[in-house]
Amino acid sequence: MVTSSSARVQQPGRGDVALRGWRAAGLRLPSVLRAGRLLVLEQRLLGPVLGDLTPSDLRGVDASLRLVLAL
């Protein structure tokens, strides 16, 4: 899950990744990816792709997923 909640952006929690490359990812506001809040959605419910995460942000997501999933 990705959120632009100012509270989360200012103080990310366990498993949260502050997306430093949010503009490059096509997001309108500074955002946080919440690795501990996984969602399963059908493809038909998803909108268009906004962009791609930067390699640095992707490494942060990978580390957070490993943390919250205890891998």
Secondary structure as UniProt FT lines:
FT   STRAND          2..3
FT   HELIX           6..10
FT   TURN            14..15
FT   STRAND          16..19
FT   TURN            20..26
FT   STRAND          31..34
FT   TURN            35..36
FT   HELIX           43..45
FT   HELIX           55..68
FT   TURN            69..70
//
